[in-house]
Amino acid sequence: MTLQTITLIEVISETVSIMVGTVVFFLVQRLIPGFGFLLQRRALRFILAAVLFFLAAQILALVETVFAPATSLTVTLLEDFAEVFVIVLAALAAVILYRSERQDIASLRRAADLDELTALSSRAFFRRAAKRRLTLSQENGLPLACIVLDIDDFKAYNDEFGHEAGDRALVCVARAMQDLARADDHTARQGGEEFVVLMNGSLQDAVTVAERIRLRVEEACSPGRDEGLLRQITVSLGVARLSDKANTLEGLLNAADQEMYRAKRAGKNRAFAAGQE
């Protein structure tokens, strides 16, 4: 291959690199406003600067290839410095993106794992964690129980006093649950006015906890204790344990749910457990 052919290939390669770099530059420039996190926008700006230095290095390389006999040491040094800046800026962008993942994205994930109103676990997070807890319990023969509770006559309360008052009632019940939760209990808002507790322990242990929650709600969620409440709030609770009949998460939740509805039919503001009359 002749020297002229090699030079032509280098010129074509460097020209294509400049064209691609220019396209990338304008593409990144248009992407920056679409990113909501400050650290991500900052990382893209570093990438933008890296592309500029890349373009500078390619232009200098093209000049060096075309005018090789006439190029000075200064052009070569500028080309080398431009390439170094490309590497440094790309590394900085990677570090900033890593920080964004640790801070911004992680905070979003934590927010998604919590119910915004009550600060209990969200339904989606509860189901993921509960399935892991259930598998662990089955593999190690550990007792596991579930409590489902529902605010009595919540729809009527919401309709009469408005959604803001309804939200206050939900927060009060959630607070009562949190006050009584043990370190390894998993409390969550299932949706609407329904809550759930998943706990290690026997059926009787869960019944005891359910009764304590019922009494705490009855005590704390009243107009006399919470000025934001406009009438007494009570809950009905259902309790079930992991067993041969309820050996999946759905089966366990359904068994506790049925007991909760049985408590409502029996007069509300009470706790019923599977297998108890």
SULURZI-V26953 format. One record per run of one state. SS is the DSSP state (h for helix, s for strand, l for the rest). FROM is the first residue (numbers start at 1). TO is the last residue. If there is no record, write none. Layout:
# SULURZI-V26953
ss;from;to
SS;FROM;TO
SS;FROM;TO
This chain:
# SULURZI-V26953
ss;from;to
l;1;2
h;3;32
l;33;37
h;38;66
l;67;72
h;73;113
s;114;114
l;115;120
s;121;121
l;122;122
h;123;140
l;141;143
s;144;151
l;152;153
h;154;161
l;162;162
h;163;180
l;181;185
s;186;191
l;192;193
s;194;200
l;201;202
h;203;220
l;221;234
s;235;241
l;242;248
h;249;265
l;266;270
s;271;273
l;274;277
